[in-house]
Amino acid sequence: MRRANALVAQFAEQPFGGDDGTRPLRGRQEVAAAGMRLLDSATREVRQYDVPAPVGRPDVGDGLRARPSRGIRHRIVTDDSATRPVHRWGVEQRSLPRVPFRMLIADSHAALVGRAPEEALLIGPSLLLDVLVDGFESTWSLATPVDRPSLQPVAQPTVSEEDRRLLVVMAAGATDQAISRQLHISVRTVQRRVRALMDRLEAGTRFQAGMNAAKRGWI
């Protein structure tokens, strides 16, 4: 991946144009249209790096993420700062702490590499394309799989209204004495019910219990 980064950086510093197998693209519409054409040309596989757009900048990748997979294998490596899991069937997603640039590869015959929020390079068969393909495979093997929802919703255990109120107050950081006064139960009862809830939520601390309860939709 370091070799791919260096080559992309080299091309990014050069003026647009040339006979090196690359074609410069400028503007949100031109970049997005090229990405759509690249996806349509794929017959076997799409490889993709996804990097969040800078704050206040247009995200030229929104249209690409909305595309159906059409039965083609589609692998995406996202930046950990992204908060938008793809969660589309037919798409495999993994993440890394940092993805250096946005990229889309159709099969192994062409790639689109972002070099600025609204600028990109369209890369045809070349040494650079070969390096990008190899770099993606190395990156994919190091990346962490992103959790996906199951086909069928998993039924979560229900929680009583009394325990829900206890969890809400506990998550707010209230002491046992404050919980006791607010819920009109003894401190000993508070402690017993808190321990039972922590066991059900598989939590080692009250803070973790509150987080797990929120994930389950209990609070």
MIDOSE-1310 file (N, C-alpha, C; in nm, 2 decimals, decimal comma, always signed):
residues 219
mrra	+0,08/-0,12/+0,00/+0,00/+0,00/+0,00/+0,09/+0,13/+0,00; +0,20/+0,12/+0,06/+0,29/+0,24/+0,07/+0,34/+0,27/-0,07; +0,36/+0,17/-0,16/+0,40/+0,19/-0,29/+0,29/+0,26/-0,37; +0,17/+0,21/-0,35/+0,05/+0,28/-0,42/+0,04/+0,42/-0,37
nalv	+0,05/+0,45/-0,24/+0,04/+0,58/-0,19/+0,14/+0,67/-0,26; +0,27/+0,62/-0,27/+0,37/+0,71/-0,33/+0,34/+0,74/-0,47; +0,30/+0,64/-0,55/+0,27/+0,66/-0,69/+0,15/+0,76/-0,71; +0,05/+0,74/-0,63/-0,07/+0,84/-0,64/-0,02/+0,98/-0,60
aqfa	+0,06/+0,99/-0,50/+0,11/+1,12/-0,46/+0,19/+1,18/-0,57; +0,27/+1,10/-0,64/+0,35/+1,15/-0,75/+0,26/+1,21/-0,86; +0,15/+1,13/-0,89/+0,06/+1,18/-1,00/-0,01/+1,30/-0,95; -0,05/+1,31/-0,82/-0,12/+1,42/-0,77/-0,05/+1,55/-0,78
eqpf	+0,09/+1,54/-0,77/+0,17/+1,67/-0,78/+0,20/+1,71/-0,92; +0,17/+1,63/-1,02/+0,20/+1,66/-1,16/+0,08/+1,74/-1,22; +0,11/+1,83/-1,32/+0,00/+1,90/-1,39/-0,09/+1,80/-1,45; -0,22/+1,84/-1,48/-0,31/+1,75/-1,55/-0,27/+1,73/-1,69
ggdd	-0,30/+1,61/-1,74/-0,27/+1,58/-1,88/-0,15/+1,49/-1,89; -0,12/+1,43/-2,00/-0,01/+1,35/-2,03/-0,04/+1,22/-2,09; +0,06/+1,14/-2,13/+0,03/+1,02/-2,20/+0,07/+0,90/-2,11; +0,05/+0,90/-1,98/+0,09/+0,80/-1,89/-0,02/+0,70/-1,86
gtrp	-0,13/+0,70/-1,94/-0,24/+0,61/-1,91/-0,34/+0,67/-1,82; -0,33/+0,79/-1,78/-0,43/+0,85/-1,69/-0,50/+0,97/-1,76; -0,62/+0,99/-1,72/-0,70/+1,11/-1,77/-0,76/+1,19/-1,66; -0,73/+1,32/-1,65/-0,77/+1,40/-1,54/-0,92/+1,43/-1,56
lrgr	-0,99/+1,44/-1,44/-1,13/+1,47/-1,43/-1,15/+1,59/-1,33; -1,23/+1,68/-1,37/-1,25/+1,80/-1,28/-1,40/+1,82/-1,27; -1,44/+1,85/-1,15/-1,58/+1,89/-1,12/-1,66/+1,77/-1,07; -1,75/+1,80/-0,98/-1,83/+1,69/-0,92/-1,91/+1,61/-1,02
qeva	-1,97/+1,67/-1,11/-2,05/+1,59/-1,21/-1,97/+1,50/-1,29; -1,85/+1,55/-1,34/-1,77/+1,47/-1,43/-1,71/+1,35/-1,35; -1,67/+1,37/-1,23/-1,61/+1,27/-1,14/-1,72/+1,16/-1,11; -1,84/+1,21/-1,07/-1,95/+1,11/-1,04/-1,99/+1,03/-1,16
aagm	-2,00/+1,10/-1,28/-2,04/+1,03/-1,40/-1,93/+0,92/-1,44; -1,81/+0,96/-1,43/-1,70/+0,86/-1,46/-1,71/+0,74/-1,36; -1,75/+0,76/-1,23/-1,76/+0,65/-1,14/-1,88/+0,56/-1,18; -1,99/+0,62/-1,22/-2,10/+0,54/-1,27/-2,07/+0,46/-1,39
rlld	-2,00/+0,52/-1,49/-1,96/+0,44/-1,60/-1,86/+0,33/-1,57; -1,78/+0,35/-1,47/-1,68/+0,25/-1,43/-1,76/+0,13/-1,36; -1,85/+0,16/-1,28/-1,93/+0,06/-1,22/-2,01/-0,02/-1,32; -2,07/+0,05/-1,42/-2,14/-0,02/-1,52/-2,05/-0,11/-1,61
satr	-1,92/-0,08/-1,62/-1,83/-0,16/-1,70/-1,79/-0,29/-1,63; -1,80/-0,29/-1,50/-1,75/-0,41/-1,42/-1,84/-0,53/-1,45; -1,77/-0,64/-1,47/-1,84/-0,77/-1,50/-1,81/-0,87/-1,39; -1,71/-0,85/-1,31/-1,67/-0,95/-1,21/-1,67/-0,89/-1,07
evrq	-1,60/-0,78/-1,05/-1,57/-0,73/-0,92/-1,54/-0,58/-0,92; -1,58/-0,52/-0,81/-1,55/-0,38/-0,78/-1,48/-0,37/-0,65; -1,37/-0,30/-0,65/-1,29/-0,28/-0,53/-1,29/-0,13/-0,50; -1,31/-0,09/-0,38/-1,33/+0,05/-0,35/-1,27/+0,09/-0,21
ydvp	-1,20/+0,21/-0,21/-1,16/+0,28/-0,09/-1,26/+0,39/-0,07; -1,32/+0,40/+0,05/-1,42/+0,51/+0,08/-1,36/+0,60/+0,19; -1,35/+0,73/+0,16/-1,30/+0,82/+0,26/-1,40/+0,93/+0,28; -1,44/+0,97/+0,40/-1,54/+1,07/+0,42/-1,49/+1,20/+0,36
apvg	-1,58/+1,28/+0,29/-1,55/+1,41/+0,24/-1,52/+1,51/+0,35; -1,43/+1,60/+0,33/-1,41/+1,71/+0,43/-1,54/+1,78/+0,46; -1,55/+1,83/+0,58/-1,66/+1,90/+0,63/-1,69/+2,02/+0,53; -1,81/+2,04/+0,49/-1,84/+2,15/+0,40/-1,82/+2,12/+0,25
rpdv	-1,76/+2,01/+0,22/-1,73/+1,97/+0,08/-1,83/+1,88/+0,03; -1,86/+1,88/-0,10/-1,96/+1,79/-0,16/-1,90/+1,65/-0,16; -1,98/+1,55/-0,14/-1,94/+1,41/-0,13/-1,97/+1,35/-0,27; -1,87/+1,33/-0,36/-1,89/+1,28/-0,49/-1,92/+1,13/-0,49
gdgl	-1,90/+1,07/-0,37/-1,92/+0,92/-0,37/-2,06/+0,88/-0,33; -2,15/+0,97/-0,30/-2,29/+0,93/-0,26/-2,36/+0,85/-0,36; -2,35/+0,89/-0,49/-2,41/+0,81/-0,60/-2,36/+0,67/-0,61; -2,23/+0,66/-0,59/-2,17/+0,53/-0,60/-2,22/+0,43/-0,49
rarp	-2,23/+0,48/-0,37/-2,28/+0,39/-0,26/-2,42/+0,35/-0,28; -2,50/+0,43/-0,36/-2,64/+0,39/-0,38/-2,66/+0,29/-0,49; -2,56/+0,26/-0,56/-2,57/+0,17/-0,68/-2,60/+0,03/-0,63; -2,69/-0,05/-0,70/-2,71/-0,19/-0,68/-2,58/-0,27/-0,72
srgi	-2,56/-0,38/-0,66/-2,44/-0,46/-0,69/-2,45/-0,54/-0,81; -2,58/-0,57/-0,86/-2,60/-0,65/-0,98/-2,53/-0,79/-0,98; -2,52/-0,84/-0,86/-2,46/-0,97/-0,85/-2,31/-0,97/-0,86; -2,25/-0,86/-0,88/-2,10/-0,85/-0,89/-2,04/-0,83/-0,75
rhri	-1,93/-0,90/-0,72/-1,87/-0,89/-0,59/-1,82/-0,74/-0,57; -1,86/-0,68/-0,46/-1,82/-0,54/-0,43/-1,76/-0,54/-0,30; -1,63/-0,50/-0,29/-1,56/-0,49/-0,17/-1,52/-0,35/-0,14; -1,54/-0,30/-0,02/-1,51/-0,16/+0,02/-1,43/-0,16/+0,15
vtdd	-1,32/-0,08/+0,15/-1,25/-0,06/+0,27/-1,28/+0,09/+0,31; -1,33/+0,11/+0,43/-1,37/+0,24/+0,47/-1,27/+0,29/+0,58; -1,27/+0,42/+0,59/-1,19/+0,49/+0,70/-1,27/+0,47/+0,83; -1,21/+0,45/+0,94/-1,27/+0,43/+1,07/-1,36/+0,55/+1,11
satr	-1,32/+0,67/+1,06/-1,40/+0,79/+1,09/-1,53/+0,80/+1,02; -1,55/+0,71/+0,92/-1,68/+0,70/+0,85/-1,78/+0,64/+0,95; -1,90/+0,70/+0,95/-2,01/+0,66/+1,03/-2,13/+0,61/+0,95; -2,10/+0,55/+0,83/-2,20/+0,51/+0,74/-2,18/+0,37/+0,69
pvhr	-2,19/+0,27/+0,77/-2,18/+0,13/+0,71/-2,27/+0,11/+0,59; -2,22/+0,04/+0,49/-2,30/+0,03/+0,37/-2,42/-0,06/+0,39; -2,41/-0,17/+0,46/-2,52/-0,26/+0,49/-2,61/-0,28/+0,37; -2,55/-0,32/+0,26/-2,63/-0,36/+0,14/-2,58/-0,50/+0,11
wgve	-2,68/-0,59/+0,09/-2,65/-0,73/+0,06/-2,57/-0,74/-0,07; -2,46/-0,82/-0,07/-2,38/-0,83/-0,18/-2,25/-0,74/-0,17; -2,25/-0,66/-0,07/-2,13/-0,57/-0,05/-2,06/-0,62/+0,08; -1,92/-0,64/+0,06/-1,84/-0,68/+0,17/-1,76/-0,55/+0,22
qrsl	-1,77/-0,52/+0,35/-1,71/-0,40/+0,40/-1,61/-0,43/+0,51; -1,49/-0,36/+0,50/-1,39/-0,37/+0,61/-1,34/-0,23/+0,63; -1,28/-0,21/+0,75/-1,23/-0,07/+0,78/-1,09/-0,07/+0,83; -1,02/+0,04/+0,82/-0,89/+0,07/+0,87/-0,89/+0,20/+0,95
prvp	-0,79/+0,23/+1,04/-0,79/+0,36/+1,11/-0,78/+0,47/+1,01; -0,71/+0,45/+0,89/-0,69/+0,56/+0,80/-0,69/+0,50/+0,66; -0,77/+0,55/+0,57/-0,76/+0,51/+0,43/-0,71/+0,64/+0,35; -0,60/+0,63/+0,28/-0,54/+0,75/+0,23/-0,61/+0,83/+0,12
frml	-0,69/+0,76/+0,04/-0,75/+0,83/-0,07/-0,88/+0,75/-0,12; -0,96/+0,82/-0,19/-1,08/+0,75/-0,24/-1,04/+0,69/-0,37; -1,10/+0,56/-0,39/-1,06/+0,49/-0,51/-1,17/+0,39/-0,55; -1,18/+0,37/-0,68/-1,28/+0,27/-0,73/-1,21/+0,20/-0,85
iads	-1,21/+0,06/-0,84/-1,15/-0,02/-0,94/-1,25/-0,11/-1,00; -1,27/-0,11/-1,13/-1,36/-0,20/-1,20/-1,29/-0,32/-1,25; -1,32/-0,44/-1,21/-1,24/-0,56/-1,24/-1,10/-0,52/-1,22; -1,01/-0,53/-1,32/-0,87/-0,49/-1,31/-0,84/-0,41/-1,44
haal	-0,94/-0,35/-1,50/-0,91/-0,28/-1,63/-0,91/-0,13/-1,62; -0,96/-0,07/-1,51/-0,96/+0,08/-1,49/-0,99/+0,11/-1,35; -0,94/+0,23/-1,31/-0,96/+0,28/-1,17/-0,99/+0,43/-1,18; -1,06/+0,47/-1,08/-1,08/+0,62/-1,05/-1,03/+0,65/-0,92
vgra	-0,93/+0,74/-0,91/-0,86/+0,78/-0,79/-0,89/+0,93/-0,76; -0,94/+0,96/-0,64/-0,96/+1,10/-0,61/-0,83/+1,16/-0,56; -0,81/+1,28/-0,61/-0,69/+1,36/-0,57/-0,72/+1,49/-0,51; -0,85/+1,53/-0,50/-0,90/+1,64/-0,44/-1,05/+1,62/-0,42
peea	-1,12/+1,71/-0,34/-1,26/+1,68/-0,33/-1,34/+1,68/-0,46; -1,30/+1,75/-0,56/-1,37/+1,75/-0,69/-1,28/+1,72/-0,81; -1,17/+1,65/-0,78/-1,07/+1,62/-0,89/-1,04/+1,47/-0,88; -1,02/+1,41/-0,99/-0,98/+1,26/-0,99/-0,90/+1,23/-1,11
llig	-0,84/+1,11/-1,10/-0,76/+1,06/-1,22/-0,83/+0,93/-1,26; -0,86/+0,92/-1,39/-0,91/+0,80/-1,45/-0,79/+0,72/-1,50; -0,77/+0,60/-1,45/-0,64/+0,53/-1,48/-0,68/+0,40/-1,56; -0,62/+0,39/-1,68/-0,63/+0,27/-1,76/-0,52/+0,17/-1,73
psll	-0,51/+0,06/-1,81/-0,41/-0,04/-1,80/-0,27/+0,02/-1,79; -0,20/+0,00/-1,68/-0,07/+0,06/-1,66/-0,01/+0,00/-1,53; +0,12/+0,04/-1,51/+0,19/-0,01/-1,39/+0,12/+0,05/-1,27; +0,07/+0,17/-1,27/+0,00/+0,23/-1,16/-0,12/+0,15/-1,13
ldvl	-0,20/+0,11/-1,23/-0,32/+0,03/-1,20/-0,29/-0,10/-1,14; -0,18/-0,17/-1,19/-0,14/-0,30/-1,13/-0,11/-0,28/-0,98; -0,03/-0,17/-0,95/+0,01/-0,15/-0,81/-0,12/-0,12/-0,72; -0,21/-0,04/-0,78/-0,33/-0,02/-0,70/-0,41/-0,14/-0,67
vdgf	-0,42/-0,23/-0,77/-0,49/-0,36/-0,75/-0,42/-0,44/-0,64; -0,29/-0,45/-0,65/-0,21/-0,53/-0,55/-0,22/-0,47/-0,41; -0,22/-0,33/-0,41/-0,23/-0,26/-0,28/-0,36/-0,28/-0,22; -0,47/-0,28/-0,30/-0,60/-0,31/-0,24/-0,61/-0,45/-0,17
estw	-0,55/-0,55/-0,24/-0,56/-0,68/-0,19/-0,48/-0,69/-0,06; -0,37/-0,62/-0,05/-0,29/-0,62/+0,08/-0,37/-0,55/+0,19; -0,43/-0,44/+0,15/-0,51/-0,36/+0,25/-0,63/-0,44/+0,30; -0,69/-0,51/+0,21/-0,81/-0,59/+0,24/-0,78/-0,69/+0,34
slat	-0,66/-0,76/+0,33/-0,62/-0,86/+0,42/-0,59/-0,81/+0,56; -0,56/-0,68/+0,57/-0,52/-0,62/+0,70/-0,64/-0,55/+0,77; -0,75/-0,52/+0,69/-0,86/-0,45/+0,74/-0,95/-0,53/+0,83; -1,03/-0,47/+0,91/-1,12/-0,53/+1,00/-1,26/-0,54/+0,94
pvdr	-1,32/-0,66/+0,94/-1,46/-0,67/+0,89/-1,56/-0,58/+0,97; -1,65/-0,52/+0,90/-1,75/-0,43/+0,96/-1,87/-0,52/+0,99; -1,93/-0,51/+1,11/-2,05/-0,59/+1,15/-2,16/-0,55/+1,05; -2,24/-0,66/+1,02/-2,35/-0,64/+0,93/-2,48/-0,69/+1,00
pslq	-2,59/-0,63/+0,97/-2,71/-0,69/+1,03/-2,75/-0,82/+0,98; -2,81/-0,90/+1,06/-2,85/-1,03/+1,01/-2,98/-1,02/+0,92; -3,00/-1,13/+0,85/-3,12/-1,13/+0,76/-3,25/-1,12/+0,84; -3,25/-1,19/+0,95/-3,37/-1,18/+1,04/-3,34/-1,10/+1,17
pvaq	-3,42/-1,01/+1,21/-3,40/-0,94/+1,33/-3,39/-1,03/+1,45; -3,29/-1,00/+1,53/-3,27/-1,08/+1,65/-3,35/-1,03/+1,77; -3,44/-1,11/+1,82/-3,52/-1,07/+1,93/-3,44/-1,04/+2,05; -3,46/-0,92/+2,11/-3,39/-0,89/+2,23/-3,48/-0,91/+2,35
ptvs	-3,42/-0,96/+2,47/-3,50/-0,97/+2,59/-3,57/-0,84/+2,62; -3,69/-0,85/+2,67/-3,76/-0,73/+2,71/-3,72/-0,69/+2,85; -3,75/-0,56/+2,88/-3,71/-0,51/+3,01/-3,84/-0,44/+3,07; -3,86/-0,46/+3,20/-3,98/-0,40/+3,26/-3,97/-0,25/+3,26
eedr	-4,08/-0,19/+3,28/-4,08/-0,04/+3,29/-4,01/+0,01/+3,41; -4,02/-0,07/+3,52/-3,94/-0,03/+3,64/-3,79/-0,04/+3,62; -3,74/-0,14/+3,55/-3,60/-0,16/+3,52/-3,56/-0,05/+3,42; -3,65/-0,02/+3,33/-3,61/+0,08/+3,23/-3,59/+0,22/+3,30
rllv	-3,68/+0,25/+3,39/-3,66/+0,38/+3,47/-3,53/+0,38/+3,55; -3,50/+0,26/+3,61/-3,37/+0,25/+3,68/-3,25/+0,27/+3,59; -3,26/+0,21/+3,47/-3,15/+0,22/+3,38/-3,13/+0,37/+3,33; -3,24/+0,44/+3,31/-3,23/+0,58/+3,27/-3,16/+0,66/+3,37
vmaa	-3,21/+0,64/+3,50/-3,15/+0,72/+3,61/-3,00/+0,68/+3,63; -2,97/+0,55/+3,62/-2,84/+0,51/+3,64/-2,75/+0,56/+3,53; -2,79/+0,56/+3,41/-2,71/+0,61/+3,30/-2,68/+0,75/+3,31; -2,77/+0,83/+3,38/-2,74/+0,97/+3,40/-2,64/+0,99/+3,51
gatd	-2,59/+0,89/+3,57/-2,48/+0,90/+3,67/-2,53/+0,92/+3,82; -2,66/+0,89/+3,84/-2,71/+0,91/+3,98/-2,66/+0,80/+4,07; -2,64/+0,84/+4,20/-2,59/+0,75/+4,30/-2,70/+0,66/+4,34; -2,67/+0,55/+4,42/-2,77/+0,46/+4,47/-2,87/+0,53/+4,56
qais	-2,82/+0,63/+4,64/-2,91/+0,70/+4,73/-3,01/+0,79/+4,64; -2,96/+0,85/+4,54/-3,04/+0,93/+4,46/-3,15/+0,85/+4,38; -3,10/+0,73/+4,33/-3,20/+0,64/+4,27/-3,30/+0,59/+4,36; -3,26/+0,56/+4,49/-3,35/+0,52/+4,59/-3,46/+0,62/+4,61
rqlh	-3,42/+0,75/+4,63/-3,52/+0,85/+4,65/-3,61/+0,88/+4,53; -3,55/+0,87/+4,41/-3,64/+0,90/+4,30/-3,74/+0,79/+4,26; -3,69/+0,66/+4,28/-3,78/+0,55/+4,25/-3,86/+0,50/+4,37; -3,83/+0,56/+4,49/-3,90/+0,52/+4,61/-3,88/+0,37/+4,65
isvr	-3,76/+0,33/+4,64/-3,72/+0,20/+4,68/-3,60/+0,21/+4,77; -3,57/+0,10/+4,84/-3,45/+0,10/+4,93/-3,32/+0,10/+4,86; -3,22/+0,15/+4,92/-3,08/+0,14/+4,86/-3,04/+0,00/+4,83; -3,08/-0,09/+4,93/-3,04/-0,23/+4,91/-3,11/-0,29/+4,78
tvqr	-3,24/-0,25/+4,76/-3,31/-0,30/+4,64/-3,25/-0,24/+4,51; -3,21/-0,11/+4,52/-3,14/-0,05/+4,41/-3,01/-0,13/+4,37; -2,93/-0,16/+4,47/-2,81/-0,23/+4,44/-2,83/-0,37/+4,39; -2,94/-0,44/+4,44/-2,97/-0,58/+4,39/-3,01/-0,57/+4,25
rvra	-3,10/-0,48/+4,22/-3,15/-0,47/+4,08/-3,05/-0,42/+3,98; -2,96/-0,33/+4,03/-2,85/-0,29/+3,94/-2,76/-0,41/+3,90; -2,72/-0,49/+4,01/-2,64/-0,60/+3,98/-2,70/-0,70/+3,88; -2,83/-0,72/+3,90/-2,91/-0,81/+3,81/-2,91/-0,76/+3,67
lmdr	-2,93/-0,63/+3,65/-2,93/-0,57/+3,52/-2,79/-0,58/+3,45; -2,69/-0,55/+3,53/-2,55/-0,56/+3,48/-2,52/-0,70/+3,43; -2,57/-0,80/+3,50/-2,55/-0,94/+3,46/-2,62/-0,97/+3,33; -2,75/-0,92/+3,32/-2,83/-0,94/+3,20/-2,76/-0,87/+3,08
leag	-2,70/-0,76/+3,10/-2,64/-0,68/+3,00/-2,49/-0,71/+2,97; -2,44/-0,81/+3,05/-2,31/-0,85/+3,03/-2,21/-0,74/+3,04; -2,23/-0,65/+3,15/-2,15/-0,53/+3,16/-2,07/-0,54/+3,29; -1,95/-0,49/+3,28/-1,86/-0,49/+3,40/-1,87/-0,36/+3,48
trfq	-1,92/-0,25/+3,42/-1,94/-0,13/+3,49/-2,08/-0,07/+3,46; -2,12/+0,02/+3,54/-2,25/+0,08/+3,52/-2,26/+0,16/+3,39; -2,15/+0,23/+3,36/-2,14/+0,30/+3,23/-2,16/+0,20/+3,11; -2,09/+0,09/+3,12/-2,10/-0,01/+3,01/-2,25/-0,06/+3,01
agmn	-2,31/-0,08/+3,12/-2,45/-0,13/+3,13/-2,54/-0,03/+3,05; -2,52/+0,10/+3,08/-2,60/+0,20/+3,01/-2,58/+0,20/+2,86; -2,45/+0,18/+2,81/-2,43/+0,17/+2,67/-2,49/+0,05/+2,61; -2,48/-0,07/+2,68/-2,54/-0,19/+2,62/-2,69/-0,18/+2,62
aakr	-2,75/-0,11/+2,72/-2,89/-0,10/+2,73/-2,94/-0,01/+2,61; -2,87/+0,09/+2,58/-2,90/+0,18/+2,47/-2,89/+0,10/+2,34; -2,79/+0,02/+2,32/-2,78/-0,06/+2,20/-2,89/-0,16/+2,18; -2,95/-0,21/+2,29/-3,06/-0,30/+2,28/-3,20/-0,23/+2,27
gwi	-3,19/-0,10/+2,28/-3,32/-0,02/+2,27/-3,40/-0,02/+2,40; -3,33/-0,05/+2,51/-3,40/-0,06/+2,64/-3,42/+0,08/+2,69; -3,33/+0,18/+2,66/-3,35/+0,32/+2,70/-3,33/+0,41/+2,58
